[in-house]
Amino acid sequence: MTLQLSGQRERMVDPHREFYGQVVKQMPLLVSGRDEKSNIVDVPRIPASFGYVLERRETAPKDVRGEWQTNYIFTGDAVATSTLGDVVSTWDSSLLRSLTPQSKLANGALVLSTLQMDELKAQKEGMLYLSADEVGEGHEKGYRCIDRVWTPENKTVGKVWDHLSRGRNLHTYAQLVNDTTHSDVVMRVYFDRLKKESPSLRSWVAGSIDNGSFAYGDYGLYFDIGRLVGVAPEAHVARQKLLEARV
C-alpha cells in the first residue's frame, strides 16, 4: 500500500476547472471547494472574470485554447440594472460569489435592494455606470471594421468592452472573431431590458468566438446550461503579477 503523505489541499491543483449547471448551484461549489455533499474535494476558487476569459482565448496553451474560444462562459463580473433602466457593471462581484440555491431571483436575475444598487454605484474601483439612454444606445450593437480598424459602433459599446476587457487592446481579438465568423459586426452587447419592480443583477456572459463573441448581460442564473470557470488562487495571483509586469 502506498502511503498518502500530502493533504488534499497540498496536491497539484488544476488551475482551471469547469462548473457546469445552474449558476446558483455551481457558485457555492466553486467558491467553497466542496462537492454537493459538502466533502472537501478541491480548493476554493475565484470565478474567471470577463477579462480573464478574453486573455485565455488568445494566450492559453494551444491544446486547450479551443475550449476557451468555442464555449460561452458565465463570468465573475456582474451587470446590475435598476428599475429605471440604468446599469452598473462591476468586476469580481461579491454578490455573484455569494449566490446560493436559496437566493431570491426574478426572471433569472438576483433581486437587489435599492440600497445595494446605490452601493454598487458608489464603488470607486472596477465599476462602470451607464445611463438608461446609454443602455439603449449600446444594446445589440458591436464592433465594425472601418478602414481596417475594428471600431465600436458607438461610445457605449466602446465603454462596455473597455471595462470588461480591463483596458485590453481589442483589435487583434476582434479580428480573431471575424476570422472565425466572417461577420461584418462582432462582439455585440446585450443588456437586460425587462421591466423590473426591483433592481437586479446578472453575470456577464462571454459568448463563444464562433458565435460572434457577444457580451450577454441578460442570461438567467438558473439556466441548467450555465458554465462557470473556477480559477485556482495560485493561477489568479500569477496572472495579476503578469499584468503588473506589463504596465
C-alpha positions as CSV (number, residue, x, y, z in Angstrom):
1,M,0.0,0.0,0.0
2,T,1.4,3.4,-1.0
3,L,1.3,6.0,1.8
4,Q,-0.6,9.2,1.1
5,L,1.6,11.9,2.7
6,S,0.1,15.0,1.1
7,G,-3.1,16.6,2.2
8,Q,-5.9,17.2,-0.2
9,R,-5.1,20.9,-0.5
10,E,-1.4,20.2,-0.9
11,R,-1.7,18.1,-4.0
12,M,-1.4,19.5,-7.5
13,V,-4.4,21.6,-8.4
14,D,-5.8,22.1,-11.8
15,P,-5.5,25.9,-12.4
16,H,-8.9,26.0,-14.1
17,R,-12.0,23.9,-13.5
18,E,-15.4,24.0,-15.2
19,F,-18.6,24.2,-13.1
20,Y,-21.5,23.3,-15.3
21,G,-25.1,23.8,-14.4
22,Q,-27.3,26.4,-12.7
23,V,-25.1,29.2,-11.5
24,V,-26.9,29.5,-8.2
25,K,-26.0,25.8,-7.5
26,Q,-22.5,25.8,-9.0
27,M,-21.2,29.1,-7.5
28,P,-21.2,27.8,-3.9
29,L,-19.2,24.7,-5.0
30,L,-16.7,26.9,-6.9
31,V,-16.0,29.3,-4.0
32,S,-16.0,26.7,-1.2
33,G,-14.0,23.9,-2.9
34,R,-16.7,21.4,-1.7
35,D,-18.8,19.0,-3.6
36,E,-22.6,18.8,-3.4
37,K,-22.3,16.5,-0.3
38,S,-20.0,19.1,1.4
39,N,-16.9,16.9,1.3
40,I,-13.7,18.8,0.5
41,V,-12.6,17.8,-3.0
42,D,-10.9,20.9,-4.3
43,V,-9.5,24.3,-3.3
44,P,-11.7,27.4,-3.0
45,R,-11.6,29.2,-6.4
46,I,-12.3,32.5,-7.9
47,P,-14.8,32.8,-10.8
48,A,-13.0,33.8,-14.0
49,S,-13.6,37.4,-15.0
50,F,-14.6,38.5,-18.5
51,G,-11.1,40.0,-19.0
52,Y,-9.5,36.7,-17.9
53,V,-11.6,34.8,-20.4
54,L,-10.6,37.1,-23.3
55,E,-6.9,36.8,-22.4
56,R,-7.1,33.0,-22.2
57,R,-8.8,32.9,-25.6
58,E,-5.7,34.5,-27.1
59,T,-2.9,33.2,-24.9
60,A,-3.8,29.8,-23.4
61,P,-1.7,26.8,-24.5
62,K,-2.8,25.7,-28.0
63,D,-4.1,22.3,-26.8
64,V,-6.8,24.0,-24.6
65,R,-7.2,27.3,-26.4
66,G,-10.1,26.0,-28.5
67,E,-12.0,25.1,-25.4
68,W,-11.9,28.7,-24.2
69,Q,-12.8,30.0,-27.6
70,T,-15.7,27.8,-28.6
71,N,-17.6,27.8,-25.3
72,Y,-19.6,30.5,-23.6
73,I,-18.7,31.3,-20.0
74,F,-20.6,32.9,-17.2
75,T,-18.1,35.2,-15.6
76,G,-17.5,36.7,-12.1
77,D,-18.2,40.2,-13.4
78,A,-21.7,41.4,-12.8
79,V,-24.2,43.7,-14.5
80,A,-26.9,45.3,-12.3
81,T,-30.0,47.0,-13.7
82,S,-32.2,49.4,-11.8
83,T,-36.0,49.9,-12.2
84,L,-35.2,52.9,-14.4
85,G,-33.1,51.0,-16.8
86,D,-29.7,52.4,-15.9
87,V,-26.9,49.9,-15.4
88,V,-23.9,49.3,-13.1
89,S,-21.2,46.9,-14.3
90,T,-18.7,45.6,-11.7
91,W,-15.6,43.4,-11.7
92,D,-15.3,40.3,-9.5
93,S,-18.7,40.7,-7.9
94,S,-19.1,39.7,-4.3
95,L,-22.8,39.5,-4.8
96,L,-22.3,36.9,-7.5
97,R,-19.9,34.9,-5.3
98,S,-22.5,34.8,-2.6
99,L,-25.2,33.2,-4.7
100,T,-26.9,30.0,-3.4
101,P,-29.9,28.0,-4.4
102,Q,-31.9,30.0,-1.9
103,S,-31.0,33.3,-3.5
104,K,-34.1,35.3,-4.5
105,L,-34.4,35.6,-8.2
106,A,-36.8,37.4,-10.6
107,N,-36.7,36.4,-14.3
108,G,-33.4,34.7,-13.7
109,A,-31.7,37.7,-12.1
110,L,-30.6,38.2,-8.4
111,V,-33.1,40.6,-6.8
112,L,-31.3,43.6,-5.2
113,S,-32.5,46.3,-2.7
114,T,-32.3,49.9,-3.6
115,L,-29.5,50.3,-1.0
116,Q,-27.5,47.5,-2.7
117,M,-27.9,49.3,-6.1
118,D,-26.7,52.6,-4.6
119,E,-23.7,50.8,-3.0
120,L,-22.7,49.5,-6.4
121,K,-22.9,52.9,-7.9
122,A,-20.7,54.3,-5.2
123,Q,-17.9,51.9,-5.9
124,K,-14.7,53.6,-6.9
125,E,-12.8,50.7,-8.5
126,G,-13.8,48.3,-11.2
127,M,-17.2,50.0,-11.8
128,L,-18.9,51.3,-15.0
129,Y,-22.1,53.3,-14.8
130,L,-24.4,53.6,-17.9
131,S,-27.5,55.7,-18.0
132,A,-30.7,54.3,-19.4
133,D,-30.1,56.2,-22.7
134,E,-26.6,54.8,-23.0
135,V,-28.0,51.3,-22.4
136,G,-30.5,51.8,-25.2
137,E,-27.7,53.1,-27.5
138,G,-25.4,50.1,-26.8
139,H,-28.0,47.3,-26.8
140,E,-27.4,44.8,-29.7
141,K,-24.5,47.0,-31.1
142,G,-20.9,45.8,-31.5
143,Y,-17.7,46.3,-33.4
144,R,-17.3,47.0,-37.2
145,C,-14.1,47.1,-39.3
146,I,-13.6,50.7,-40.6
147,D,-10.5,51.5,-42.6
148,R,-9.0,48.2,-41.4
149,V,-9.5,49.1,-37.8
150,W,-12.1,47.3,-35.6
151,T,-14.2,50.1,-34.1
152,P,-17.1,50.2,-31.7
153,E,-20.4,51.2,-33.3
154,N,-21.0,53.8,-30.6
155,K,-19.4,55.2,-27.4
156,T,-21.4,52.9,-25.1
157,V,-20.1,49.8,-26.9
158,G,-16.6,51.1,-26.5
159,K,-17.1,51.8,-22.8
160,V,-18.5,48.4,-22.1
161,W,-15.8,46.4,-23.9
162,D,-13.0,48.6,-22.4
163,H,-14.5,47.9,-19.0
164,L,-15.0,44.2,-19.5
165,S,-11.6,43.7,-21.1
166,R,-9.9,45.8,-18.4
167,G,-8.3,48.1,-20.9
168,R,-7.1,45.4,-23.3
169,N,-6.4,46.4,-26.9
170,L,-9.2,44.6,-28.7
171,H,-8.2,44.9,-32.3
172,T,-6.5,41.6,-32.5
173,Y,-9.3,39.9,-30.6
174,A,-12.0,41.4,-32.8
175,Q,-10.0,40.2,-35.9
176,L,-9.8,36.7,-34.4
177,V,-13.6,36.7,-34.0
178,N,-14.1,38.0,-37.6
179,D,-11.7,35.3,-39.0
180,T,-13.9,32.7,-37.3
181,T,-17.4,34.1,-38.1
182,H,-16.8,36.2,-41.2
183,S,-19.4,38.6,-39.8
184,D,-19.5,42.3,-40.5
185,V,-20.4,43.0,-36.9
186,V,-18.8,41.2,-33.9
187,M,-18.8,41.5,-30.2
188,R,-22.4,42.8,-29.8
189,V,-23.5,43.8,-26.3
190,Y,-26.8,42.7,-24.8
191,F,-28.5,44.2,-21.8
192,D,-31.4,43.1,-19.6
193,R,-34.2,45.3,-21.0
194,L,-37.1,43.7,-18.9
195,K,-39.2,46.0,-16.7
196,K,-38.5,45.5,-13.1
197,E,-40.1,46.0,-9.7
198,S,-36.7,45.9,-8.0
199,P,-33.1,46.3,-9.1
200,S,-31.5,43.0,-10.3
201,L,-28.1,41.6,-11.0
202,R,-26.8,39.0,-13.5
203,S,-23.4,37.6,-14.6
204,W,-21.8,39.0,-17.7
205,V,-21.6,36.0,-20.1
206,A,-18.7,35.8,-22.6
207,G,-20.3,34.3,-25.7
208,S,-18.2,31.9,-27.8
209,I,-15.9,33.2,-30.6
210,D,-17.7,31.1,-33.2
211,N,-21.0,32.8,-32.3
212,G,-19.6,36.3,-32.5
213,S,-18.2,36.7,-29.0
214,F,-21.1,38.7,-27.8
215,A,-21.3,40.1,-24.3
216,Y,-24.5,38.9,-22.7
217,G,-25.9,40.8,-19.8
218,D,-29.3,39.1,-19.9
219,Y,-28.8,35.4,-19.2
220,G,-30.5,33.7,-16.3
221,L,-28.7,32.5,-13.2
222,Y,-30.9,29.4,-13.1
223,F,-30.2,28.1,-16.6
224,D,-29.4,24.4,-16.5
225,I,-26.6,25.0,-19.1
226,G,-24.7,27.7,-17.1
227,R,-20.9,27.4,-17.2
228,L,-18.5,29.0,-14.7
229,V,-14.8,28.6,-14.7
230,G,-13.1,28.4,-11.3
231,V,-9.6,29.8,-11.2
232,A,-7.3,28.4,-8.5
233,P,-5.8,31.2,-6.3
234,E,-2.2,30.4,-7.5
235,A,-3.2,30.9,-11.1
236,H,-5.1,34.1,-10.3
237,V,-2.1,35.6,-8.4
238,A,0.3,34.6,-11.3
239,R,-1.9,36.4,-13.8
240,Q,-2.1,39.5,-11.6
241,K,1.8,39.6,-11.5
242,L,1.9,39.2,-15.3
243,L,-0.4,42.1,-15.8
244,E,1.5,44.3,-13.4
245,A,4.7,43.5,-15.2
246,R,3.2,44.6,-18.5
247,V,2.4,48.1,-17.1
